[in-house]
Amino acid sequence: MKKRIGRGLICIALLCAITVNFVSCIMVQAVDLMDGISPNKVVASGDLSRGNAAVTDFSVRLFKATDGGGNIFISPMSVLCALAMTANGAEGETLSQMEQVLGMTTDDLNEYLYSYINSLPEGRKYKLKIANSIWFSNDPLLAVNKSFLQKNADYYGAEIYKTPFNSKALWDINTWVRRETDGMIPKVLDEIPNYAIMYLINTLAFEAEWGSVYEGNQVRSGIFTKEDGTEQNAKFMYSGEGKYLEDENATGFIKYYKDDEYAFVALLPNEGVALSDYVASLDGDSLNAILSNPISTTVKTSIPKFKTEYETEMSDVLCEMGMTDAFSVTLADFSGLGSYDGQNIYIGRVLHKTYIEVAEKGTKAGAVTVVEMKAGSAGPSPEPKEVYLDRPFVYIIIDTENNVPLFIGTMTDIKV
């Protein structure tokens, strides 16, 4: 992996986890700059097709760049929201590189994400909750552009807080994250470094019940075989599904959650095809083609019950994707965000941590992304198909209206 070109001003930390109980949040130190101020009205776009293709392409590129073997699980949507808010403060070559990596101009991305987020369905048995906030230091050397804050409030509904960056701010930020993830992430920051000047935070929480939950007789013990041949005992959930997926290197299926608004997608590489080779063969167009053209037929399926966590630092990944200047203390241009007297603003690190649980009743998953700003220098077959996930596979959670990957991962080891 290439060496990163610089450390500093924006740290993006992503974590995903299950949804649990609501936790209240009382902030007495932070000043809510949006208190009593309504974001400007934004007209939502009715046609998301072009943006969907760009987001799917970004999701696959990010997934492929992140893949380093083992169990991988990321939320491209959470990463995208955090980077999009950050890009609203970028200028010049820094902005051009960010737009190239994200696949859209900031104007198009703002409009797309606003329209997409506000079109997400929610029901009694399923939900996808997305929230954003911006926290910045009351350091007199920091001047934040109001236009930057206003744009992120308008398009992302960002709550905006100005506060001394001390232990109380640390508690406030972690409590906000805990509240917005319904308690699934107890904290996102261990400390606030002396050089931190701003945090841009995105949270995403998903919870949904299967359209048809697994009953006791549908759950049986079995063997999951890793790529090195190691066998692991696992509990498998068996069912018949109605949407079969196939390309030249894999077969798969779609299992829907309640009301068919969201779905779990599984792709199992053919025997003899390594999981890493299959991931490397994917691109946005090929994934979109697979998801857009399922075959209506009976599919005998099994999904292992699993619970997995994943953690990585993504700045090298984003540099390799082409977003290099944003991480350079000398080349980064975040003048659209504001200024810090005598020092430059640039991205320091990108942290990503995830958790997902797949079980008889459904799926729970989530994400929080923190951007830390620092100052520094075919036709159906008559016979049922069979896709049993008893060896390494790719899985994706999508919304079925747009087929956009909300989460994407690989399962290689049930017992990690």
Stockholm file with secondary structure:
# STOCKHOLM 1.0

chainA/1-416         MKKRIGRGLICIALLCAITVNFVSCIMVQAVDLMDGISPNKVVASGDLSRGNAAVTDFSVRLFKATDGGGNIFISPMSVLCALAMTANGAEGETLSQMEQVLGMTTDDLNEYLYSYINSLPEGRKYKLKIANSIWFSNDPLLAVNKSFLQKNADYYGAEIYKTPFNSKALWDINTWVRRETDGMIPKVLDEIPNYAIMYLINTLAFEAEWGSVYEGNQVRSGIFTKEDGTEQNAKFMYSGEGKYLEDENATGFIKYYKDDEYAFVALLPNEGVALSDYVASLDGDSLNAILSNPISTTVKTSIPKFKTEYETEMSDVLCEMGMTDAFSVTLADFSGLGSYDGQNIYIGRVLHKTYIEVAEKGTKAGAVTVVEMKAGSAGPSPEPKEVYLDRPFVYIIIDTENNVPLFIGTMTDIKV
#=GR chainA/1-416 SS CCCCSCCCSCEEEEECCCCCCCCCCCCSSSEETTTTCCCCCCCCCSCCHHHHHHHHHHHHHHHHHHCCSSCEEECHHHHHHHHHHHHTTCCHHHHHHHHHHHTSCHHHHHHHHHHHHHHCCCBTTEEEEEEEEEEEECCTTEEECHHHHHHHHHHHCCEEEEECCSHHHHHHHHHHHHHHTTTSCSCSCSCCCTTEEEEEEEEEEEEEEBSSCCCGGGEEEEEEECTTSCEEEEEEEEEEEEEEEECSSEEEEEEEBGGGSEEEEEEEECTTCCHHHHHHHCCHHHHHHHHHCCEEEEEEEEEECEEEEEEEECHHHHHHHTCCGGGCTTTCCCTTTEEETTBEEECCCEEEEEEEEECSSEEEEEEEEEEEEEEECCCCCSSCEEEECCSCEEEEEEETTTTEEEEEEEECCTTC
#=GC SS_cons         CCCCSCCCSCEEEEECCCCCCCCCCCCSSSEETTTTCCCCCCCCCSCCHHHHHHHHHHHHHHHHHHCCSSCEEECHHHHHHHHHHHHTTCCHHHHHHHHHHHTSCHHHHHHHHHHHHHHCCCBTTEEEEEEEEEEEECCTTEEECHHHHHHHHHHHCCEEEEECCSHHHHHHHHHHHHHHTTTSCSCSCSCCCTTEEEEEEEEEEEEEEBSSCCCGGGEEEEEEECTTSCEEEEEEEEEEEEEEEECSSEEEEEEEBGGGSEEEEEEEECTTCCHHHHHHHCCHHHHHHHHHCCEEEEEEEEEECEEEEEEEECHHHHHHHTCCGGGCTTTCCCTTTEEETTBEEECCCEEEEEEEEECSSEEEEEEEEEEEEEEECCCCCSSCEEEECCSCEEEEEEETTTTEEEEEEEECCTTC
//
